[in-house]
Amino acid sequence: MDIQRIGVVGCGLMGAGIAQCAAEAGYAVHVKEADETLLAKGLARIRSAWERGVAKGKLTEQQKAGFDTRLHGTTAFAALADCDLVVEAVPERLDLKLRAFAELDAVLAPTALLCTNTSSLSVAQLGPALAPARVPRLAGLHFFNPVPAMPLVEIVRTLATDEPTLAALRAFVGRLGKTAVLAPDAPGFVVNRLLVPYLLDAMRCAEQRLATTEDIDTGMKLGCGHPMGPLHLSDFIGLDTMQSVAEVLFEAFGEPRFKAPSLLRQLVAAGRLGRKSGAGFYGWEGDKRLEALPL
Ligand SMILES: NC(=O)c1ccc[n+]([C@@H]2O[C@H](COP(=O)([O-])OP(=O)(O)OC[C@H]3O[C@@H](n4cnc5c(N)ncnc54)[C@H](O)[C@@H]3O)[C@@H](O)[C@H]2O)c1
């Protein structure tokens, strides 16, 4: 399976990162957004990342121009008709994803591969939007945020995903300069299934006054060599997102370690959502972490 042309549906936080990395890796990339305004915003996000690269001396003007010639924007699914692989990155709603997959299925060649960047939905649940013959070419490609900086992609196989599809996706991830791990189509895949209970446990420790917010974070950062502590990371992810991910995992597995702690619910109810709202476990000024706030 020779992948040359990549389609990306949704040019938000994740879609823009995926399109950026694919264009940098030499692929022709066609990005589809919902309307012209959102498309312009998404493409500007990618181009400003390249401009920052030039300003910092990490990219030459010539490299930036080369990336740009491979990046194409559209608001029509039909413009993705020649793509060999399409990665869907629309918001985390099953109805939106099913609609996008049905539209894609109608225009793509029968050989094209279709992937979703979902973090919490079942990949197999998207199968009914496709012609039965394409279901073996459906998989998850779970990128991590921020996409250009994070070196991992989980390739999520359903029970129907075939071997040539997995091999083609491994090759695609490798050409992006990233490492793939194979994950089952089960909630949390591999990384979040292990990470989320750890973050929730850190909140339970804070709730039980085991140690201060700063000491929990410093302990795990310096004691385990993590780049940031668990409460800092939770603020970074967003406490509302943490709560909804915990609910999905608790619903799926029923184990107490996946249950959202009462402290998390209280913080979310108080509008302390982490970095995005300026307050969570810590105060935030944009990306700058301030003092820990009282709990
Ligand atoms: N944000 C994260 O940290 C993260 C990490 C891994 C995976 N994900 C998953 O990636 C997906 C996208 O998340 P995001 O954070 O980039 O969301 P986002 O809201 O930043 O971007 C989604 C984009 O999709 C666009 N869109 C909606 N309907 C569309 C349509 N029909 N056609 C084309 N574009 C359409 C929206 O206009 C928006 O720009 C979700 O499934 C999410 O669960 C997110």
The ligand as an SDF file (V2000), in Angstrom:
LIG
                    3D

 44 48  0  0  0  0  0  0  0  0999 V2000
   -6.9840   17.8060   22.3970 N   0  0  0  0  0  0  0  0  0  0  0  0
   -6.2660   16.7470   22.7310 C   0  0  0  0  0  0  0  0  0  0  0  0
   -5.3720   16.8050   23.5980 O   0  0  0  0  0  0  0  0  0  0  0  0
   -6.4770   15.4390   22.0050 C   0  0  0  0  0  0  0  0  0  0  0  0
   -5.5060   14.4250   22.0990 C   0  0  0  0  0  0  0  0  0  0  0  0
   -5.7010   13.2440   21.3820 C   0  0  0  0  0  0  0  0  0  0  0  0
   -6.8450   13.0680   20.6230 C   0  0  0  0  0  0  0  0  0  0  0  0
   -7.7870   14.0700   20.5730 N   0  0  0  0  0  0  0  0  0  0  0  0
   -8.9740   13.8470   19.7330 C   0  0  0  0  0  0  0  0  0  0  0  0
   -8.7950   14.5430   18.5070 O   0  0  0  0  0  0  0  0  0  0  0  0
  -10.0630   14.9500   17.9910 C   0  0  0  0  0  0  0  0  0  0  0  0
  -10.0350   16.4490   17.7260 C   0  0  0  0  0  0  0  0  0  0  0  0
   -9.7510   17.1210   18.9260 O   0  0  0  0  0  0  0  0  0  0  0  0
   -9.2160   18.6370   18.9380 P   0  0  0  0  0  0  0  0  0  0  0  0
   -8.7310   18.8710   20.3370 O   0  0  0  0  0  0  0  0  0  0  0  0
   -8.3040   18.8820   17.7800 O   0  0  0  0  0  0  0  0  0  0  0  0
  -10.5800   19.4350   18.7000 O   0  0  0  0  0  0  0  0  0  0  0  0
  -10.7850   20.9190   18.1170 P   0  0  0  0  0  0  0  0  0  0  0  0
  -12.1270   21.3340   18.5690 O   0  0  0  0  0  0  0  0  0  0  0  0
   -9.5960   21.7740   18.4380 O   0  0  0  0  0  0  0  0  0  0  0  0
  -10.8030   20.7110   16.5260 O   0  0  0  0  0  0  0  0  0  0  0  0
  -11.8250   20.0770   15.8250 C   0  0  0  0  0  0  0  0  0  0  0  0
  -12.0150   20.7950   14.4980 C   0  0  0  0  0  0  0  0  0  0  0  0
  -12.8800   20.0330   13.6740 O   0  0  0  0  0  0  0  0  0  0  0  0
  -13.6100   20.9500   12.8940 C   0  0  0  0  0  0  0  0  0  0  0  0
  -14.7930   20.3040   12.3230 N   0  0  0  0  0  0  0  0  0  0  0  0
  -15.9900   20.0280   12.9130 C   0  0  0  0  0  0  0  0  0  0  0  0
  -16.8140   19.4310   12.0080 N   0  0  0  0  0  0  0  0  0  0  0  0
  -16.1300   19.3180   10.8470 C   0  0  0  0  0  0  0  0  0  0  0  0
  -16.4470   18.8020    9.5590 C   0  0  0  0  0  0  0  0  0  0  0  0
  -17.6140   18.2500    9.2940 N   0  0  0  0  0  0  0  0  0  0  0  0
  -15.5020   18.8760    8.5980 N   0  0  0  0  0  0  0  0  0  0  0  0
  -14.2960   19.4150    8.8550 C   0  0  0  0  0  0  0  0  0  0  0  0
  -13.9500   19.9330   10.0490 N   0  0  0  0  0  0  0  0  0  0  0  0
  -14.8470   19.8690   11.0360 C   0  0  0  0  0  0  0  0  0  0  0  0
  -13.9380   22.0770   13.8620 C   0  0  0  0  0  0  0  0  0  0  0  0
  -14.2870   23.2620   13.1610 O   0  0  0  0  0  0  0  0  0  0  0  0
  -12.6250   22.1860   14.6440 C   0  0  0  0  0  0  0  0  0  0  0  0
  -11.7400   23.1450   14.0750 O   0  0  0  0  0  0  0  0  0  0  0  0
  -11.0950   14.5150   19.0280 C   0  0  0  0  0  0  0  0  0  0  0  0
  -11.6110   13.2730   18.6450 O   0  0  0  0  0  0  0  0  0  0  0  0
  -10.2740   14.3860   20.3000 C   0  0  0  0  0  0  0  0  0  0  0  0
  -10.8260   13.4590   21.2080 O   0  0  0  0  0  0  0  0  0  0  0  0
   -7.6180   15.2470   21.2280 C   0  0  0  0  0  0  0  0  0  0  0  0
  1  2  1  0
  2  3  2  0
  2  4  1  0
  4  5  1  0
  4 44  2  0
  5  6  2  0
  6  7  1  0
  7  8  2  0
  8  9  1  0
  8 44  1  0
  9 10  1  0
  9 42  1  0
 10 11  1  0
 11 12  1  0
 11 40  1  0
 12 13  1  0
 13 14  1  0
 14 15  2  0
 14 16  1  0
 14 17  1  0
 17 18  1  0
 18 19  2  0
 18 20  1  0
 18 21  1  0
 21 22  1  0
 22 23  1  0
 23 24  1  0
 23 38  1  0
 24 25  1  0
 25 26  1  0
 25 36  1  0
 26 27  1  0
 26 35  1  0
 27 28  2  0
 28 29  1  0
 29 30  1  0
 29 35  2  0
 30 31  1  0
 30 32  2  0
 32 33  1  0
 33 34  2  0
 34 35  1  0
 36 37  1  0
 36 38  1  0
 38 39  1  0
 40 41  1  0
 40 42  1  0
 42 43  1  0
M  CHG  2   8   1  16  -1
M  END
$$$$
